[in-house]
Amino acid sequence: MRPAALYVTGVIAALGVTLALSSEPRDWPEGGTSIPGAAQKEIGSVEQEINRIEDDTLSRVLHEPLDGSQQVMMLGKLLFYDRQLSVRRNEACAFCHMPEAGFAGPVSELNRTTAAYPGSVRTRFNARIPQTHGYASYSPVLHYNALQGDLVGGAFWDMRATGQRLNSPLAEQAQGPPLDPNEMGVIDAACVVYRASARPYRPMAERLWGAQAFAIRWPADIQAVCDRPGPAPKADPLPVHVTPVDRGIAQATYDKIAAAIAAYEGSNEVNSFSSKYDYVMAGKAKFTADEDAGYQLFRSGATHCNECHRDGGPGEEPLFTDFTASNLGLPPNHAMPYYKENQPDGIGYTANALGPSFLDAGVGGFLEGPQNPDREWRPLAKSFIGKYKTATLRNVDKRPRPDFVRAYMHNGYLKSLKEVVHFYNTRDALPRCRAGDPGEKVSCWPAPENPETINRRQLGNLGLTSQQEDQIVAFMKTLTDGYMPAAK
């Protein structure tokens, strides 16, 4: 047993919780894509760091006086770093969203190769890369702005966490990964509640949510059901068989879990507004010449950067996003394992029946699909094919070490800020790449995945020099939180 596990056992005893330990999950045959060998060691380090943060947070909960707001935030943090809530008890929300990487993907080798991250079933990969949770709490409930002719808000790359049900896109986003077969892989939301009921933070949750939060009569086969990876069979979409009243309690508690995670993700610990840019705006630091030149270019009509990545206006926090979506004309990234997930795995799940011919429809796919809650949005679907939510630029270069590779855009095709700016600058000015062209990303670009809705007004042929590209990159690097001004 690892030291952290011994500590957690002690915490459980101190809190007086009876922990219903199950046996190890059955070793379901998997099949599918393997994690690159070079990434295994990094993944182990990330998992150790997740354990450390969870243990430190439990210690704080036990030994520090916390006010009501702190209790909600700390409970959300414990849930966020809890690996036990995934089907194989091996993947926390934090696995794809670690602070040292700006609450984005923390495994350099995965960012460099697969771009997407494996789920709790380690041979299943997602179709998109992890999107940062940083500053996402500021996103409004998804709505259609008729004057702009645009959808605004929501969460996820495709905006499908609208926030309409819970009045919080971030809370609804938190409910997605646990039930995604390619992520945490849980077969039923009730399983998340069942697992949480046996965790050491249960007393805190009951104090905050009420004694009814876990007062559910679980069926005798609950452990066996919850150890099986999702998705649920179509003939039995809620395989945890409980009474309607107990199902209602489980759903209400699952909503509370999501709200607590959103409270943590909306806290100052995640959104500190402590970058060099913030110090400069406060008059407590100065840009270098290149950073200042990059900022002026960023805000100029020549680049249009500031039109989508807004640096604030009257009454606005400088969040460097306008919460809309755009099709930048990116090519598909066939290095993502998802394109190969076209065969049933060991329990009959096929993630991507289309295989290499899969086209990611982005927001348009959400609007066409069953998760769209507003029938008035459905006619917009065609115009939103291939569009993805504009990411915040805050912490866009945050990394744990200088040689750490980050992946950018929804499919991780671009691997550096220089590549990103060069793409914006030259997408339409350079020729199309041939197959295997050695000049790809430098002197040519592949064809776009979804050409019909490409943004041709704000990018593609900006006419910037290489030096100007570097200056914009220099400015974006000032958006990393944790800046420490030089001592005077």
C-alpha distance (Angstrom), angle and dihedral (degrees) to the residues before:
residue distance angle dihedral
M1 . . .
R2 3.82 . .
P3 3.84 117.7 .
A4 3.81 90.1 -110.4
A5 3.80 90.5 56.3
L6 3.82 90.5 50.8
Y7 3.79 89.1 51.0
V8 3.80 92.6 49.0
T9 3.82 90.3 50.0
G10 3.79 88.2 54.4
V11 3.77 91.5 49.2
I12 3.80 90.7 51.0
A13 3.80 90.9 52.0
A14 3.80 91.3 48.0
L15 3.79 91.3 52.3
G16 3.79 93.5 47.5
V17 3.80 95.0 -122.7
T18 3.77 122.1 153.1
L19 3.79 104.2 -137.2
A20 3.80 112.9 -151.3
L21 3.76 100.4 -148.2
S22 3.77 116.2 -165.1
S23 3.73 125.6 -156.8
E24 3.79 117.3 -97.6
P25 3.82 111.2 -70.0
R26 3.76 114.8 -92.6
D27 3.78 111.8 -92.4
W28 3.78 97.8 -110.7
P29 3.80 112.3 -164.9
E30 3.75 108.8 -110.7
G31 3.79 121.1 -179.7
G32 3.79 118.3 -179.3
T33 3.77 132.7 92.7
S34 3.79 123.3 -15.3
I35 3.79 125.5 -135.9
P36 3.82 110.9 -103.8
G37 3.78 108.5 -96.7
A38 3.80 93.5 -127.5
A39 3.81 89.5 58.7
Q40 3.80 96.0 55.8
K41 3.80 96.0 81.5
E42 3.80 92.0 47.3
I43 3.79 90.7 49.7
G44 3.79 89.4 52.7
S45 3.80 90.6 52.9
V46 3.80 91.7 49.1
E47 3.80 90.6 50.2
Q48 3.81 90.6 50.9
E49 3.80 90.4 50.9
I50 3.81 90.6 49.7
N51 3.82 89.0 52.3
R52 3.80 90.9 48.8
I53 3.79 93.8 50.7
E54 3.80 91.4 46.8
D55 3.80 91.8 50.7
D56 3.81 93.1 46.8
T57 3.80 90.3 49.7
L58 3.82 92.0 50.1
S59 3.78 89.2 50.9
R60 3.81 91.0 52.4
V61 3.80 91.2 48.9
L62 3.81 90.1 52.9
H63 3.78 100.0 42.9
E64 3.81 109.7 27.2
P65 3.80 127.4 72.7
L66 3.81 107.4 -117.7
D67 3.78 128.1 -168.5
G68 3.80 121.1 -138.0
S69 3.80 95.3 -89.4
Q70 3.79 92.3 48.0
Q71 3.79 91.4 49.9
V72 3.80 92.2 55.2
M73 3.80 91.5 46.8
M74 3.80 93.9 46.2
L75 3.79 92.2 47.7
G76 3.80 88.3 52.0
K77 3.78 89.8 50.1
L78 3.81 91.9 51.9
L79 3.80 89.8 50.9
F80 3.80 91.2 46.6
Y81 3.83 92.3 54.3
D82 3.83 96.9 39.2
R83 3.82 111.0 115.3
Q84 3.82 91.0 -177.4
L85 3.80 91.5 75.1
S86 3.82 92.8 70.6
V87 3.80 121.9 85.2
R88 3.83 94.2 -106.2
R89 3.82 93.5 34.8
N90 3.79 88.6 -121.3
E91 3.82 107.5 99.0
A92 3.78 129.3 65.0
C93 3.79 124.2 -171.8
A94 3.79 84.4 -106.8
F95 3.81 92.8 64.2
C96 3.81 88.6 83.7
H97 3.81 96.4 29.5
M98 3.81 114.1 48.5
P99 3.82 124.1 164.1
E100 3.81 95.1 -128.7
A101 3.83 88.1 63.1
G102 3.79 96.3 43.8
F103 3.83 91.1 -92.5
A104 3.80 89.5 -59.8
G105 3.80 131.3 104.5
P106 3.84 110.2 -34.5
V107 3.84 100.9 -167.1
S108 3.80 111.2 90.4
E109 3.80 95.4 -165.1
L110 3.79 92.6 52.2
N111 3.80 90.2 48.0
R112 3.80 89.0 51.1
T113 3.81 96.5 47.0
T114 3.80 121.5 15.9
A115 3.84 93.9 16.8
A116 3.82 87.8 -162.3
Y117 3.81 121.0 78.3
P118 3.80 129.9 -123.6
G119 3.76 119.6 -111.1
S120 3.79 129.7 -131.8
V121 3.80 85.4 -76.1
R122 3.78 91.3 62.2
T123 3.81 96.3 -148.5
R124 3.80 92.8 60.1
F125 3.79 118.0 85.5
N126 3.80 130.1 -173.2
A127 3.81 125.3 -116.7
R128 3.82 93.3 -123.2
I129 3.77 137.3 37.8
P130 3.81 123.3 -102.6
Q131 3.78 111.1 -82.2
T132 3.79 117.7 -141.1
H133 3.80 117.5 -99.4
G134 3.79 90.4 -156.9
Y135 3.82 112.6 118.9
A136 3.82 90.5 -7.2
S137 3.81 90.3 122.9
Y138 3.81 88.5 75.9
S139 3.80 93.0 64.3
P140 3.83 111.4 110.8
V141 3.78 126.4 -131.8
L142 3.80 106.7 -77.1
H143 3.80 111.7 -91.7
Y144 3.78 139.8 157.2
N145 3.79 115.8 -110.1
A146 3.80 103.6 -153.8
L147 3.82 95.4 -166.2
Q148 3.80 91.4 52.8
G149 3.78 91.8 37.2
D150 3.78 88.0 -136.0
L151 3.78 144.5 112.9
V152 3.80 113.5 -117.0
G153 3.80 129.7 -165.5
G154 3.77 134.6 1.6
A155 3.80 127.3 117.2
F156 3.81 136.8 -97.7
W157 3.79 122.8 52.1
D158 3.81 89.1 -79.3
M159 3.85 96.7 42.1
R160 3.82 91.9 -121.8
A161 3.82 93.2 138.0
T162 3.79 90.3 76.7
G163 3.81 98.4 172.5
Q164 3.79 91.6 -135.3
R165 3.82 95.9 121.2
L166 3.80 100.0 42.7
N167 3.83 96.8 22.9
S168 3.80 87.1 -121.1
P169 3.81 125.3 88.5
L170 3.79 89.6 -164.6
A171 3.82 93.4 54.6
E172 3.79 91.0 48.8
Q173 3.79 89.3 47.7
A174 3.81 89.0 54.8
Q175 3.81 89.3 59.1
G176 3.80 93.3 56.9
P177 3.84 107.2 68.0
P178 3.84 97.4 49.9
L179 3.81 90.2 59.3
D180 3.80 97.6 37.4
P181 3.83 108.8 106.0
N182 3.81 89.2 -146.2
E183 3.80 93.8 51.1
M184 3.81 125.7 33.5
G185 3.79 89.1 -13.2
V186 3.82 102.0 -150.4
I187 3.81 113.3 164.5
D188 3.83 98.3 -144.9
A189 3.82 134.4 15.4
A190 3.80 87.8 -126.6
C191 3.81 87.7 65.8
V192 3.81 90.5 61.5
V193 3.81 89.0 52.8
Y194 3.81 91.0 46.8
R195 3.80 92.0 51.2
A196 3.82 91.4 45.9
S197 3.82 90.6 51.2
A198 3.81 88.9 64.9
R199 3.79 96.1 48.7
P200 3.81 126.3 102.2
Y201 3.81 93.0 -112.9
R202 3.82 92.3 64.1
P203 3.85 94.9 102.2
M204 3.80 90.9 53.6
A205 3.79 90.7 47.9
E206 3.81 91.6 50.7
R207 3.80 91.3 49.5
L208 3.80 90.1 52.4
W209 3.81 100.0 37.1
G210 3.79 103.3 27.3
A211 3.80 135.0 -101.6
Q212 3.81 91.0 -79.6
A213 3.84 92.8 66.6
F214 3.81 93.7 94.4
A215 3.82 100.2 17.4
I216 3.79 92.1 121.3
R217 3.82 126.9 136.0
W218 3.77 100.6 -130.5
P219 3.80 119.3 -153.1
A220 3.80 119.8 -113.2
D221 3.80 92.3 -109.4
I222 3.81 95.4 51.1
Q223 3.80 95.6 116.9
A224 3.78 94.2 48.3
V225 3.80 92.1 47.5
C226 3.80 93.9 48.0
D227 3.80 93.6 46.4
R228 3.79 90.8 60.8
P229 3.83 114.7 89.9
G230 3.79 119.0 -118.5
P231 2.90 157.8 -91.0
A232 3.77 100.4 96.7
P233 3.80 116.1 -127.4
K234 3.79 113.8 -94.5
A235 3.79 89.0 -123.8
D236 3.83 91.0 54.9
P237 3.82 108.5 29.5
L238 3.84 93.0 167.0
P239 3.81 102.5 42.9
V240 3.80 94.3 173.7
H241 3.81 97.1 86.8
V242 3.79 109.5 -149.6
T243 3.80 134.5 142.8
P244 3.83 118.9 -81.9
V245 3.80 89.8 -107.1
D246 3.81 92.6 51.5
R247 3.81 89.5 46.2
G248 3.80 88.2 54.1
I249 3.80 91.4 51.0
A250 3.80 90.8 48.4
Q251 3.80 92.2 51.2
A252 3.79 92.4 47.1
T253 3.80 90.3 50.9
Y254 3.80 91.4 46.9
D255 3.80 86.9 54.8
K256 3.81 89.7 50.7
I257 3.81 90.3 50.3
A258 3.79 89.6 53.1
A259 3.80 92.6 47.4
A260 3.81 91.0 51.2
I261 3.81 92.1 50.7
A262 3.81 89.0 48.9
A263 3.81 89.5 51.2
Y264 3.80 90.0 55.8
E265 3.80 92.4 45.3
G266 3.80 89.0 50.4
S267 3.80 94.0 50.5
N268 3.77 128.6 107.6
E269 3.81 88.3 -108.1
V270 3.82 88.4 68.9
N271 3.82 99.6 29.7
S272 3.77 106.9 37.0
F273 3.83 102.1 152.7
S274 3.81 86.6 -143.3
S275 3.82 103.0 133.7
K276 3.77 126.9 125.6
Y277 3.81 87.0 -105.4
D278 3.82 89.0 60.0
Y279 3.79 91.4 49.2
V280 3.80 90.4 49.7
M281 3.80 91.6 50.0
A282 3.80 88.7 50.1
G283 3.80 91.0 51.7
K284 3.81 93.1 -114.5
A285 3.81 98.7 110.9
K286 3.80 139.5 21.1
F287 3.78 132.0 -131.3
T288 3.78 118.8 -119.0
A289 3.80 115.3 -114.6
D290 3.82 91.8 -97.2
E291 3.81 93.3 45.5
D292 3.79 90.9 50.9
A293 3.81 92.4 46.5
G294 3.81 88.6 49.9
Y295 3.81 91.7 49.9
Q296 3.79 91.2 51.5
L297 3.80 90.5 49.6
F298 3.80 90.5 46.2
R299 3.80 90.5 55.4
S300 3.81 95.9 41.6
G301 3.78 128.7 103.2
A302 3.80 88.2 -122.0
T303 3.80 93.3 72.1
H304 3.82 104.1 24.6
C305 3.84 88.7 -151.1
N306 3.79 93.1 132.8
E307 3.79 93.3 53.0
C308 3.83 91.9 74.2
H309 3.81 102.1 14.3
R310 3.79 93.1 52.6
D311 3.78 119.0 -164.8
G312 3.76 92.2 -155.6
G313 3.76 139.4 -83.0
P314 3.81 136.0 -154.7
G315 3.78 107.3 -25.6
E316 3.82 93.0 -3.4
E317 3.77 129.4 122.4
P318 3.82 110.2 -129.8
L319 3.81 96.2 -108.1
F320 3.83 98.9 153.5
T321 3.80 93.3 -132.2
D322 3.78 134.7 80.6
F323 3.85 92.8 -154.2
T324 3.80 92.9 -119.9
A325 3.82 128.2 117.7
S326 3.80 133.3 -115.8
N327 3.80 140.6 -179.7
L328 3.81 105.9 -128.8
G329 3.80 94.1 -175.3
L330 3.79 96.9 -110.3
P331 3.79 119.9 170.6
P332 3.81 119.0 -124.0
N333 3.78 116.0 -89.9
H334 3.80 104.3 -131.3
A335 3.80 90.8 -178.3
M336 3.81 86.5 79.8
P337 3.83 110.3 103.3
Y338 3.80 90.8 -137.0
Y339 3.80 89.5 82.2
K340 3.82 88.2 63.3
E341 3.80 96.5 46.8
N342 3.80 92.9 95.0
Q343 3.81 98.5 116.6
P344 3.82 128.3 73.7
D345 3.78 113.6 -96.5
G346 3.79 123.8 -139.5
I347 3.82 93.6 -68.4
G348 3.79 96.0 41.4
Y349 3.81 100.0 -97.6
T350 3.80 118.1 142.8
A351 3.79 112.1 -169.3
N352 3.80 98.3 -171.1
A353 3.78 116.6 19.2
L354 3.83 90.4 179.0
G355 3.80 93.2 60.6
P356 3.83 114.6 -175.4
S357 3.82 91.8 -1.4
F358 3.81 92.1 63.7
L359 3.82 114.0 127.0
D360 3.79 118.0 -162.7
A361 3.81 106.7 -134.9
G362 3.81 95.2 -169.0
V363 3.81 116.5 -165.3
G364 3.80 89.7 -5.8
G365 3.79 90.1 60.6
F366 3.81 90.9 53.1
L367 3.81 91.6 48.6
E368 3.80 91.0 51.2
G369 3.79 94.3 46.3
P370 3.80 138.6 78.1
Q371 3.84 94.7 -95.5
N372 3.82 91.9 68.4
P373 3.84 103.7 107.2
D374 3.82 96.7 -170.9
R375 3.80 119.1 65.7
E376 3.82 90.0 -163.4
W377 3.82 88.5 67.5
R378 3.78 94.6 55.6
P379 3.86 94.9 84.9
L380 3.83 87.5 58.3
A381 3.81 93.1 62.1
K382 3.80 98.2 94.2
S383 3.81 93.1 52.2
F384 3.83 90.8 50.7
I385 3.81 98.2 51.0
G386 3.80 108.4 130.1
K387 3.80 94.8 10.5
Y388 3.81 121.8 130.2
K389 3.75 132.6 -172.1
T390 3.79 115.6 -86.4
A391 3.79 106.7 -108.8
T392 3.77 123.0 -135.4
L393 3.80 113.2 -108.4
R394 3.78 92.5 -144.7
N395 3.82 109.4 118.6
V396 3.79 89.0 2.5
D397 3.81 89.2 144.7
K398 3.80 100.1 33.4
R399 3.79 109.3 133.2
P400 3.82 136.7 157.0
R401 3.82 94.8 -124.5
P402 3.82 137.6 9.9
D403 3.82 95.8 -105.6
F404 3.81 93.5 49.1
V405 3.83 111.9 123.8
R406 3.78 118.9 -137.9
A407 3.81 124.9 -164.3
Y408 3.80 120.4 -138.8
M409 3.81 136.8 -157.0
H410 3.80 125.0 23.7
N411 3.81 94.1 -62.9
G412 3.80 100.7 34.8
Y413 3.81 93.3 -120.5
L414 3.81 92.7 140.4
K415 3.80 117.7 62.5
S416 3.80 105.8 -172.3
L417 3.78 139.9 31.4
K418 3.79 88.3 -114.8
E419 3.81 89.6 58.5
V420 3.81 90.1 47.5
V421 3.80 94.6 52.5
H422 3.81 92.0 41.2
F423 3.81 89.0 53.5
Y424 3.80 92.3 50.4
N425 3.79 89.3 47.4
T426 3.82 101.3 44.9
R427 3.81 110.0 19.4
D428 3.82 92.0 115.3
A429 3.79 98.0 25.9
L430 3.81 97.0 62.2
P431 3.82 126.5 65.0
R432 3.79 125.4 -102.8
C433 3.79 114.5 -89.3
R434 3.76 121.1 -114.9
A435 3.81 118.2 -134.2
G436 3.80 108.8 -69.5
D437 3.80 92.7 4.3
P438 3.84 108.6 172.9
G439 3.79 90.0 -147.1
E440 3.80 94.3 63.3
K441 3.82 112.0 140.1
V442 3.83 90.9 9.8
S443 3.81 110.7 53.4
C444 3.82 100.9 4.4
W445 3.80 141.2 24.8
P446 3.82 129.7 -146.8
A447 3.79 120.8 -117.7
P448 3.81 116.9 -80.8
E449 3.79 121.2 -100.7
N450 3.82 94.8 -132.2
P451 3.83 109.0 23.3
E452 3.81 99.2 171.0
T453 3.82 98.7 76.0
I454 3.82 101.6 32.4
N455 3.80 117.8 150.7
R456 3.81 101.7 -118.2
R457 3.80 97.2 161.9
Q458 3.79 101.6 66.1
L459 3.80 105.2 31.3
G460 3.77 145.6 14.6
N461 3.80 105.1 79.9
L462 3.79 110.4 28.7
G463 3.81 97.0 152.6
L464 3.80 95.1 -132.6
T465 3.77 122.4 157.1
S466 3.80 120.7 -124.7
Q467 3.81 88.4 -106.2
Q468 3.79 91.0 54.5
E469 3.79 90.4 49.9
D470 3.81 88.3 53.4
Q471 3.80 90.9 49.5
I472 3.80 92.0 54.6
V473 3.80 88.4 49.5
A474 3.82 89.3 50.7
F475 3.80 89.8 54.2
M476 3.81 94.0 48.0
K477 3.80 89.3 53.5
T478 3.82 88.2 62.5
L479 3.81 88.6 67.5
T480 3.82 93.3 74.7
D481 3.81 113.3 115.8
G482 3.79 121.3 -128.1
Y483 3.80 97.3 54.0
M484 3.78 114.3 167.4
P485 3.82 114.8 -158.1
A486 3.76 116.7 -135.3
A487 3.78 114.0 -93.6
K488 3.81 113.1 -105.9
